[in-house]
Amino acid sequence: MKIDHLITQYLYQQKQLSLPGIGTFTMENGGIQFSNSADTDLNPELVEFIRTHTGKMTALAKSDLESYIMLNRQFLNIGKALYMEGIGTLVKAKEGSIEFTPGDMVMERLDERMPETRKTSVFEENPRYDGGSGNGRKWAIFLGIAATLGIVIWGGWKWSQKGAAEKEITETVTSIQPEAVPQTDTTAVAIVDSVSRRPLIDTTRLNAVTAANRYKFIIETTNRKARALRRYNQLIDIKSGVKMETTDSVTFRLYFSLPATVADTARIKDSLRIFYASRQVLVEKEGN
């Protein structure tokens, strides 16, 4: 079940929902009201509610909730309208406060969205691992660690096999990092060949690159908000310089903004496709 659906159901059940950095929703007399004030920390009961209905560990449930709040705050800060199903729509006013328009309530019950069986954890699923059995808990932890190591080793082997099958690829990208570039564009970044350490962009041609010669290299387009969030957070963690945009809060695009000449765009496009395992990389000139 998606986290936004769980948040809506939590409000319906508890009659109050506080999202740090956004505000507090309250159900009164069959309607929903909103206040800009909110708790500074996540409500432990909300985290536990999400953990219970997703089967994830508490740390992962908390992380998902923090990511959800962070992205929605970004949408509000750039002037986008945030629609919350079964709750309403939020819009940030010019003076900084958030305005709320109530929406139609969702009459669907929580258990109607949930599958009949839900796997939570080995301790809930098997009574042998109940808290009373110390040895059973130790064995469960040991088996979990062993399984994780097995997956890591198998993944490494598969990766090495894939590398051997792709020997014909002579250029691959290992980093996108700041390079010394002409003063005409101090924000430019260069994509570097992992073997020769030579830039894939001909820097002698970058002298002609100005603000009008920046391109968007779009590595992914999706209408699944959760997918876009997860991928964006993964790439932000490795300081890749990725950006995300949406014009209608339905379609999300992950892209890199890079300076380039027309002759460089095809090479950069292929390098990004290989490095980020994208099915297709689209190129758009910025400002169009």
Disulfide bonds with the S-S distance in Angstrom:
none
